[in-house]
Amino acid sequence: MNIEVTSFPSQEDLKTLSDGIKSYNQDHLPDEVVFEPDTRFLVLARNETGNVVGGIRANAYWNYCLIELLWIAEEYRGAGIGSQLMASAEKFAKGKGFEYIRTETVSFQAKPFYLKLGYRVFGELPDYPKGHTTYCLIKKL
């Protein structure tokens, strides 16, 4: 057996792993769930000159949408853009049939923001990153 670690996986190797887990999952889930494609999407905020000043990167599959990241440029924070971005992401996910939305935030980031939007903490990872806590949050759409 040869074990390999790579930071640059080939498309073929990525497909092999995806196909392998799909095959395994078929024994436990209906085909429409197993073979459901990921729904990757962005929600962007642009200023008057068209520059991106904030946005969300998300991925949705099965019945969950995962907010991978939310960022807003410093000079635009506190103006309600984050709430508008989240509302748009939630509306898009719900329109695609997803039932839940989840995300993670670190103790120095946006936990109060997410709580204000109706998210609830379902888990904590202490000392991740070192000296901080990562909060896992969820909301039913």
N, C-alpha and C positions, 0 to 999 in steps of 0.2 A: 504494500500500500504506500502510495506517495501522497503526502499531505502538502497542499500548496496554499499560500496566502498571497493574494494579489490586490492591489489598489486599482488595477485597470482590467476588470473582467471583460471577456469577449462577449459579444451579443449572443453567440452560440451557447456559451456557458450559462449566461443569465436565463436563456430560454430553457435549457435543460433543467435548471433548478425549478423554474416556474411550472414547467410541464410535470415535473416529478411531484411537487406538492399538490398540484391539481389532481393528478391521478390518485394520490393518497386520499385527498378530500372527498373524492367521488364515493367512497365507501360510507361517508358520514353526512353528506349534504346533497341536496338535489342539484342536477346538472345546471339549472339556470343560475344557481348561486356559485357553483364551482367555476363556471366559465364566464361569469360576469366580468366584463373588462373594467379596469380601474377608470375612474372619472377624475382626471387631473384637471385642475383649473386654477386660474388666478383671478383675483379681484383687485383692480388697480385704481388708485387715486392720482389724477394728473392735475398739475397747476395750470394757470392760464396760458403758459407757453408750451404746454404739452409734456412737460417733464414729469416722470413718476416721482411722487413725493410720499408714497405709501402704498401698501398692498398686503394681500394675503396670498399665500401659496397653500393649496389644499389638495387632498387626494381622498376619493370616496370609493368604497367598495363594500360589498355585502350590505348591511343596512346602516353603516356608519360613515360619516364624513370626518376626516381628520384635518384640522387646521395645523399645518406643519410650521408655519411661521406667519407672524403679523408684524409689520414694521411701518413706522411713520417717521418721516424726517423731523428732526428736533424742532424746527421752526413752525411745524404744522400741528404739533401735539397740543391737546387741550381744546381743539376746535370742533370736536365731534366727528372727525373723520374716521376714527377707529370704530365708533358705533355704526356709522354708515357702511363701512366696509364689512363689518360682521353681519349686519342686517342683510346686505346683498348676498354674502356667502350662504347664510342660513336660508334665504329665500331660494337661491339657486339649488342648494342641496335638497331642500324639501320638494321643490318642483321636479327633481329627478327621482323622487321616491325614497330618499334616505330618511330614516326615522330619528337618528341621533347625530349629534355633532360633538366632537371631543377635541381637546387640545392639552398642551402642557405649558406651564409658565414657571419661571424661576422666582424665588422670593424677592429679588430686586426688580422684577419686571411688572407684570400686569394682573396679579391675582385679584385685587379689588375691582378692576375694570371688568373682568369676566364674571365675578360674583354679581355685580350690578346688572349685568346682562342676563342673569338667570341661570348661570352655570353653577354647578355644585362640585365640590372637591370629592373625588372618589379614591384618591390615593396620594401618598407623599413619598418622595425619595429623598431621605435626609443625606446631607453632605454630597449632593450632586447638583452642580459642581461643588468641589470642596469648599466648605464654609457656607454653603447655601442649601436651600431645599427646593426641589422641583415638585410642583403641584400638578396632579392630573385632574382635569375637569371635564364634565360632561353636561349636556343639555339635551332634553327631548325636544324634537322639532314639532 
